[in-house]
Each structure stands twice: as C-alpha cells, then as structure tokens.
Amino acid sequence: MSHIPIIFREFLRPLRMMEYQMKQAEELFRPSLSYFNMPRVRLEYPDEVHQEEAVIEDKDKFQVKLNVQDFKPENIVVKTVDGNVIHIEAKHEIKHDNDKGFELKQLVRRFVLPTGHDIKNSYSTLSADGVLTITTPKIVKPVEEKTIPITHENIEDNK
C-alpha cells in the first residue's frame, strides 16, 4: 500500500472500512462449524510509510534504506531487473500449531534508477538493527584531455 500516493490513501479509507464491515457481517452469518474450519487471513493496511524507509540521491550515489527487521537475512532477496530496476523481496512465514492456518508477512519494493547510475556495481548492507541499505554509485565518466589545435592566420592576408 505504500506505493500509493498518500493523497489517494484517504480516498481508499472508506472502501477499506466498508470491506472490513462486510467481512464482519459475513462471519456473523457463516455456520459455526465452517467458521472454525476455515483458515483465517488478516490483511493489514499500513496508514503511514515507515520512518526508516528513505530514498537518497546525491552527486555520488542513489541509495535506498528499508526497515526489514521482521525478516531473517536468508529470506531477503535483492536483485536487479531490466537493467535499471532494483527489486527487493522479503518473506516471513509462521505456521500455527493447529495446522489450520499460517501467517505470511511479505515485503516487495521496486525502485527505478535514474539514468547515469552503475547498477552493475550496486551493493547492499544489513545493519544489526535491521535496516537494509542498497547503494548504486553514479557512473564516473573520465575527463578526456584533448589538445585544441591553433591555426595561424596571416595578418597580411586579412588586409
């Protein structure tokens, strides 16, 4: 939901509330036996973007910071797609003891790099407090030195 601009989230709020109320009404009219046998699915709609998420672009690099503290390092995948896209995916699954349900937490983010960045030399780090940082340096173009020839004009030819 965080990929939707904040102004549109306010328009979606009544729809989410109506969806929630319809699910509550559905549970009231469902026969009791099937209610206990059905796996439970809970959808969460975060209202605010995490404070730990940031996109930084300066003269040297393009950098993305994400809070992934709820995921194990082995369940986080960072890859490049289509030559200019960084794709981050993390999954965390918890199975319940009664074998009738599970919880799945998933994070998927895609960032399109601005032109002039060297995606081949991208690297990522994971801090001890669970902040994933992906850095892509800008392409450094070597400054070419070129001698400009000087042509001499004859002063007498110009008269």
Buried (B, 14 or more C-beta within 10 A) or exposed (E): EBEEEEEEBEEEEEEBEEEEEEEEEEEEEEEEEEEEEEEEEEEEEEEEEEEBBBEEBEEEBBBBBBBBEEBEEEBBEBEBEEEBEBBBBBBBEEEEEEEEBEEEEEBEBEBEBEEEBBBEEBEBEBEEEBBBBBBBBBEEEEEEEEEEEEEEEEEEEEE
